[in-house]
């Protein structure tokens, strides 16, 4: 098996998140103003279950340890929220300036998030939302993909505005360009494994080694714009879950050179 459609969707959806403990895939529906989920893997017809009603969600991430779902909301709301896995206890974490992609460092209990604007920032926020630190200041353009590498103490982010995939240490030093995609305005989600970064660029998912200067390899192509990618390990197997304009795919083509 190389790729398989696991769900169809008709809303604007820009990211995915996965719950490793209970095996749910979470899907934020921008126009429906809600977040839904379904069981994955699932050999039956996918049934979307509404988890929480919210305003124009953009990016989501899931804390499988503490059982919390986090997400950002589009303007004019410009907020970061959290709820329990089943949608209960919806809590405002913080209002922010055009928040876009976000990710979690569970070990140090930090939220990292980018901004949907030119001359934007990469920010670090405590789980309770009380302490905000600017990591990268006025040097990013429309960040719609972000991930953390805890063992290396690095963050990775994709700039939709510039077409660059970049990385830096947690404190914002040692900024590197991993790859220039030359796909300005068409770069979205990223996901990382031990040694690889998967990123959405135009209508493709590509993989590249975390070390800069490497050549990227295409692992999935679509006829539509691709927005999200999730890398997960499950029952001894590894998959990329790919979110295009119309469908969600399961893909293990990254195993092939």
ABEGO torsion letter per residue (X at the ends): XABBBABBBABBBABBBBBAAAGBBBBBBAAAGBBBBBBOBBABBBBBBBABBBBGBABBBBBAAAGBBBBBBBOAAGBBBBBBAAGBGBBBABBBBGBBBBBBBAAAGBBBBBBBBBGBBBBBBBAAGABBBBABBGABBGBABBBBBAAAGBBBBBBAAAGBBBBBBAAGBGBBBABBAGBBGABBBBBBBAABBBBBBEABBBBBBABBGBBBBBABBBABBBABBBBBBBGGBBBBBBBBAABBBBBAAAABX
